[in-house]
Amino acid sequence: IASGITEAEVISLGLPFGKVTNILTLKAKSQAFLEMASEEAAVTMVNCYTPATPHLVNQPVYIQYSYHRELQTDNLPDQARAQAALQAVNVMQSGYPAVASAFAAQGGLLPGQGSVLRIIVENTIYPVTLEVLYQIFSKCGSVLKIVTFTRNNQFQALLQYADPMNAYYAKTTLDGRSIYTACCTLHIDFSRLTSLTVKYNNDRSRDFTRLDLPSGDGRMLETRRAAGFATQNFIFPSYAGAAGLAPPIGFAQCVGTIPAASGQIAHPHVPRVPRNSVLLVSNLNPEAITPHGLFILFGVYGNVHRVKIMFKKKDNALVQMADATQAQLAISHLNGQRIYGRVLRATLSKHQVVKLPHKGQLDQDLTKDYSNSPLHRFKKPGSRNLQNIFPPSSTLHLSNIPPSVTVDDLKKLFASTGSTVKAVKLFQKCSRMAFIKLGSVEDAVHALIELHDHDLGDNHHLRVSFSKPTA
């Protein structure tokens, strides 16, 4: 690391992957130690930065595992600045930017925290579409929404991530890079907008969290601004990245060539939004996960047709959704979710279909066909369930509760899954529905898997789903 690098800039390298818990800089050796909150976060960080070396003040930074299992910095000199920078980042992540600004004034620089990016594409010799942007930016995290438009004769877009850290990672990784060699250069900044709402799913705008939107003229319906949220307030570390550099992970490096005979430029193949409906789900807990558990969890975001847990690598599984849109919706909401003590990873698989095993095969019980399951939530076109899809949260929505079941019954039922029950609230106008708040999002995920379709008696099977964030 360069001699003038601040602790906050070093910390910023780890922010896209999770919470940074400690830092130690050895400026005499041009080195630093960065401790992450979890081993999964450290592994993801090394895996991402090994093929795409990050830069600070135009100097490459090389990242590898340390021999130390944890950092002991309590009695070391000159740690006040480092701890102030760490505290500032933690306060910012907790949602208190005003307090964080005070810490930043003491300790250094902080990256922006918005989840919406503004993208300008310059020198567009080849066409750039919504599908091209999705291919590129989805490598940095879960893309929720994209709106494209032309302004001042330039192709531009607004893109919203599920997490501000994904947006920050995309900004630092992709800004200044070219989609194709020496053309279609990306200029990326944080938008003043805090959220995008699109009305239509078509070639100009798309909301990957909504399956029920019609096609139309692609006009952006609504945007919401945060008071006092200005792009110029963000301060970024300097990252290298210029036109013509080798594309980072996920870029389709399609180079136009000029054949000697014709003298014409050969147009590159333009990637589209993947149409695959099969997901590769990895980093599962093989002691706890089952095909049925994956069917129930992924079934919140679409109709699951088949599930296959790998026989030789049981922490991996294939999940086949009904279509590609549902597959993308599941990735957006479940990738990075903690389940049975591990951080789940979900991405598109190279397989186009999950094949059923032959009778007598050893892995027969690890592959299940749910194509005709009565538990599909979206069997009817235009189902109201399409309007009630939400990310995992600690509050669950319960329905189909018989009159004989009381609040205490529900508390005991959910406590039996090992969850901490904080509150239960029956709907005033409809006692067949309720909200139940559990101790954590992970508790809620486990409870949903175990209790969705639970027989409550009187011919009532409990329906469990994630609630609105405001519930």
N, C-alpha and C positions, 0 to 999 in steps of 0.2 A: 504494500500500500504506500501511496505517496506520503511524503513527510507532512504536508499541510492538511491531510484528511482529518475531519472531526469525528468524534465518536458517533454523533448522530448519523453521519453519512455511512459509516460502517454498519450501524444498526439498520439503516434503510435497506441494506442488501438482504437481511433476513425477514423483513416485514411481510413480503408477499406469501411467506410460507407458514406463518404462525407467530406466536408471542416470543419475543426475545427477553430472556430472563437475566442475562449477565453479559458483561463485556470487559475485556482486558486488552489494552493496546500496548504494544512494545515498539515504540516509535524508533528506538535506536536500531532495531532489527527490521523495521518496515513490516511488522507483522501485527496481527490482532487475533484474539480468541473471541468467538461469539457463541454463547450458550443459548440453545433453543429450549422451549418449554417441553418438547417431546422429541423422542427419537425419530418418530415419523416425519416431523417437520424438518429435522436435520437431513434425513435421507432424501426427502423431496428437494431440498435446497441444493444439495450436492449433485443430484441427478440432473437438475435443470441447468446449473451453471457449468457443469463439466463440458458439454458440447457447445455451449454459448457463453463464452467468457465475458463477465460484466466488466465495465470500466468505471473508474472514479477519477475525475479530472484528467481525462484522456489517457489514463494509464490502466492496463489490464490488471485485474485482481484475480489471483488464483486461490481456489477454495478446495480444501480437503479435510478429511476427518482428523481430529486431534486424538492424541493418546490419553488425554485427560477425560475422565468421566464427568467431572463437574469442576467449576471454577471456584476457588477460594480467594476472594478479593477483599475481605473485611479489613485486614490490617495493612493493606498495601497503600503506599502514598499516591497522591494525585488521582484518587478515585472519585472525588466529589463531582467533578465535571461529568465523568462517565455515568455516575448514578443519576445525576440531574437529567441527562439526556434520556436515560432509560425511563425515568419517572415521567418525563414529558411525553414520551411515546405511549406509555401505558395510560396516561390520562387522556390523550387524544383518542386512543382506541376505545376508551370507556364512554366517549361521546361528550367531552367537555373541552372543545377547542379553545375557548377563551382562557381557561386555566393553563392549557398546554402552551399557549402563546407566551405566557409569563415564563414558563420553564424554558421555552425555546430561546428567549432573550438571554437567559443565563447560560444555556448549554450548547446551543448550535442550531442546526437546521432540521426541519421536519418536513416529510413529504406530504402532499395533498391527500385528502381522505375521501374525495368524491368517487362515486362508482360510475359516473357518466363521462365518457371521453368524446371530444370533438376531433374528427379526423379529416384532414385535407389531403387530397392526392394530387400531386403535381406531375407534370410531364406525362400525361396519360396517353402514351402511344398505343397501348393495348387497352381494351375495355376492362373496367373494374366494376364489379357488381356487388350486390348485397351478399351473394353466395361466396364470392372471393373473400370479402371481409370476414365472413363467418369462419371460413376455413382457416384463416390466419389468426384471428383474435381468439378463437376458441381454444387454441393451444396454451393460452395464458390463464384460462379460467372459464367458468360457466357464463356464457353470453345469454342474457335474458331478452334483450330487445335491440333492434337496429332500425334506424330511419335514415334513408339516403335522399340527397337532394343536390341540385346544382345552384351554386351562387357565385357570381362574378366569373362565370364561365369555368368554374372549377367544380370537380366532383367532390362532394363532402358527405359526411355521415355523422350521426350521433349514435353512440353504442353504449349500452348499459350492462355492466357486469353484476353478478350476484353479490360480490364483495368488493369493497374499496381497495383491498390489497391486490386483488386481481387486476383492477384498473391501473394501480400504480406499477405493478410488474409489467403490464403491457406497455405502459408509457415509457418506462426506462429501457425495455427490451427492444421495442419496435420503432420508436421515434427516430426518424432519419434514415430508416432502411428502405430499400427498393423492393417492390414485389417482383419485378422482372429486372434483369440486368440493365442498369443505367436508365431506367424509366419507372414511372408509377411510384414515385417516392412518397412515403408517408410522413406527414407532419401531424403530431399528436399533442393535444393539450387537454387539461381537464375542463369540462364544460361548466358553465354557471348553473346548469340545470341539475337538480337532485334526482329527478325521476322522469322517465318517458312513458307516455301512454299512447299506444297506437290503436287506430280504429280498424285497420285492414291488415291481413296477411297476404302479401303479394310480393312482386319483385322490387318494390320500392320501400316497403316497411314490413317488419315482422316482429311479432311478440311470441317468443318461444315458450312462454308460460301459459298461453291461451290457445286451446284447441278449437274454440268455438267461433273465432273471428271470421267474418266473411272476407272474400276478396273484394277489392274496390279500387279507388284511385290512389291508394297508398298515402293519403294526406295525413300528416301527424295531427291527432285530435287535440292533444292537451300536453302541456309541460308545466312543471311546477318549479318555481325558483326558491332558493333558500335566501332568506333575508341576510344581506351583508356577505353573501358567499361569492367572492370575486376571484377570477382566475389569477389575477396578479398577486394575490396573497400567497400563492404557493411558491415554495423555494425548493428547487430540485438540485441534487448533486449532478455534476457534469458526467454524462455517459457518452462514450464514443458511439458512433453509428452514422454512416454516411452512404450516399448512393453508391452502388456498385460493390459494396461489401457482400461477402457470402451471406445468404439469407439465414436467419435464425431458424430454430426448430419449427416446423410446421409450414414454412413458406413453400409454395410451389415454384421451384426455380425453373421457369419456362423462358428460355432464351430465344429471342427472335434472331434468325440467321438470314443472310442474304446469299442465295444460291448464285454461283458464278454465271450460270446460263440465263436465268430469268431476270436477275437484278431486283426481285421482289422480296419483301419481307415475309417470312413464314409466320403466320399468327400462332401464338402459343395456345395450348389447350387451357381453357378457363375452368377451374374447379367449381363444382356446385356444392350446395349444402348436402352432406351425406344422406343417402336414402336408405342406409342400412338400419334395420330395426333390432339388431342383435347387439347386446351390451356385454362387454367384458367387465366383470366386477371382481376386484382384487383386494388383497389385504383383509380378508375375512377371518373371523375366528372359527377354525374348523371344529372346535369342541362345542360350539353353540349354534352355528348356523345350519339350516336345513333348506331343502328346496321349497318347502311350504312357507318357511319364514321369508324367503326372498320373494315368493309369489305374493304374499300379503303386503310386504313393504313396497315393492315396486308397483303393485296393483293400485296404490294410491294415485299414481300418475299415469295410468293407462292399463289396458287389458293385457295381462301377461299370458302368452301362449305356451311357452315352454321354459323350463329351468334345468340347467345341468351343472352340477358341482363336479369339478375335475377330479378324476380318480387318483391321479398321481400327484396332484397339487391341490389339495382340498381347501386351500385358502383362496382359490380362484373359482369363478363360476361364470356361466353364460346365461343371460336372461334375454329371451326373445319377446319383444313387445309386438303389439298389433300392427304398428306402423312406425315410420321414422320420426314423425312429429312427437309421438308419445315417448319414443326412446330419448329424444333430445330433452323433453320435459323432465324425464326421470334423472338424466345426467345433471340438469340445472339445479335440481333440488336435493339430490342425494350424494353427489360427489363431494367428499370431504366430511360427510356426516359420521359421527362416532357411533359405533354399534358393537356391543359385546366387547368393549375394551379396546377396539381397534378403529382406525380411521378408514372408512370405506372409500375405495377409489372406483369410479365408474367412467368408462369411456366406450366409444364404439369399437366393436370387434371386427376383425377381418372376415369372420364367418358371416354368411348371409342367412343361415338358418341353423337351428339347433336340431341335430339329427337324433332320432330316438334309437336306443340300443336294441340289439336283438335279444330274444329271450335266452336266458342263461348267462349273459355277460356279467362280469364281476361288478360293473358300475351300474347295473340295472336300477337299483334303488336310489341312485344319485341323480337320475334324469326323470323328470316328471312332465307330463303333458297336461296343460290346463286350458286347452283351446275351448272346451265346452263347459268350463266351470260356471256354476251359478253365482259365484262370488265376484264376477266381473262388474266393476262399478259403472262402466260406460257402454253397456250393451245397446242402449237405445240412442239413435242419432239425436243430437240436440239435448242430451240428458242434462238435468239441472246440476248434476255432479260436476259437469265441466266448469261451472261458474264458482265452484267451491273447492278449488285446488290451491293449497297453500304449502309453503315450505314446512319442514319439521319444526315443531315448537314444543315447549313444555306443557302447553294447554291443549287438551284433546276435546273434540266435539263428539258427544255420545248421542245415539238415537235408537229408536225402537225399544225403549225401556218399558216393561210392563208396569201397570199401576202397583203391583205388589212389591216392587223393588224400592227400597228406601235409600236415602243418602248414605246411611251407615252401611247398608249392603254394598253400595258402590265403593265406598272407602275400603272395606274389607277385601273386596274382589281385586282391586288394583294394588292394594298392599301385598296381596299374595304373590304378585309378580316380582316382589323385591323393590318396588317403587316407593318413594316417599310421597304421600298424598298431602298436599298443602291445603286444597280447598275443593269443594264440590258445590255446584250451583245448578239447581233445576230451573228450567225455563218456566217463567210465570204463566205464560199462555199455553204452554204445551209441556206437561209433565213427562212426556215420553222422550224428551231431549234434555241434555245437561252439558255443562262444561266441567271438566275436572283438571285441576292444575297439579302437576307432579313436580318433583324436586329438580329435574333437569330435562333437557331435550332428549338425552340418551335414555332416561327412564321412560319417557313418553314413546320413543321408538320401540323399546322392548315391550311395553304394555300393549301398543297397537298390534304388534306381531302376535302376541300371545292371546289377546282377548277379542280381536275382531272376529265376529261370527260366533262369539261365545253364547252358549245356550243359557238363557236366563229363566227358562220355564215359561209356561203358558203359551208355548209356540212362538216365543220371541227370541230372536238371535240378535245380540248386540252389534250395532254398527259403530265403528270407531274411525275417526279421521282427524287430521290436524286442523286446528282452528285458525281463524284469522289472528294475526299478530296482536290485535288490539283487544282480543277476547279476554 
